[in-house]
């Protein structure tokens, strides 16, 4: 227990930042907001969003929440649309390595804190893990009502009829609810909440999850949370129940049929591939010997995962 | 107004403020997340007058110049005021409804829950968090808790509460999403009781 503390304390002398970048006053303010948001699941708690060393829109809300929560004994995983090796994920992971000196991982099960942009990992989360969502626009009603003063009242008095009208209009126009991401949910039966732009495929994972789910919106200065084992319902109608998207294909690399697939154009002749969006899930499956219909064609793998072939695994 | 600080007899705060407050916060977060399960605060602080180590650690972790604190009659002592004033820089208030944190060292004589600030429908987050220090986190009459953070239900038997407490708690729960949150402390351990939880005797 004292080992890592001492190491981190020693490190903080040599570097010009406080542990995890934020000053203690800011962390306390954010921590108080996190506790309030845990007490009222789905409530958007305003907080004093600080200026971070990257622009709004690059995950500043998530970074501030992570910085206030993280300790020297934590292991951090960062994903961007499911991928550990996308630009945003790599730079945030490197940021925390540098300002907090913590361990990082790509393996979902090994992480104590997972910061994510727009996906929930396929591997089920467990008790003791914290998932931090980067949220661009926390207000699910914003597209329907641009005035903040009004949306706040709609939340205060649980006036959510407008959202049902929006979904109904989808049905009237397309015959089904066409919203595929940021699909609105009702949290603990009280607050309408945007699950951040995760695909609606991930909505069921938010409900009754054993892990702590924290949402941070830096530009909009809001924090909200879903505690473990909380009822979260995707809005729907009796005759148009909520359904997640399904694919006819399986993952070309690992053959998974239960994961969220990205469609990738492989050539200008229109050849396409479907692969898991969750890179850790796909890699783990392939390491366990699961192969997709393309039998893991080396040329395709090299095209998709050049760093994995070249360096084996992470060596940043 | 400048007053000379008398540091005689001032108890020390966290040995390592950055990491001890982070560690304490994570355990408080776990208490809010896995409601009903006692969490042990490892980062040691000494007891401060009537305040148990857990009560003091929670204050050091969460209170500062932005959070008005109210002290009950047992904890309203010069040693406690000096400790919280020096380490946290908190402003003290005499009226419970203006407090962000209320410290209750004697739960038998605490004000009724309706006297604390419940927040408003527009701003439920401005409500008071009451830190209630009890003689023991178990051994009292069992109460069934239900709500977010609990799978089905959990039986918690916090000891030393006033007879009206659970009656008042149901009224508080009815105010949801407004209402106060309670953090029970005893010795080194805490149990959180957020407003989203209903308690049935």
Interface residues (C-beta under 8 A of the other chain):
Chain A: X1 X5 X8 X9 X12 X18 X19 X24 X25 X27 X28 X29 X31 X32 X33 X34 X35 X36 X37 X38 X39 X40 X41 X43 X45 X46 X68 X69 X70 X71 X72 X127 X128 X152 X153 X156 X157 X188 X190 X191 X212 X226 X227 X228 X229 X230 X231
Chain B: X16 X17 X18 X19 X21 X22 X23 X25 X26 X28 X29 X30 X32 X33 X34 X35 X42 X61 X62 X64 X66 X67 X120 X121 X122 X124 X125 X129 X147 X148 X149 X150 X151 X176 X177 X181 X194 X195 X196
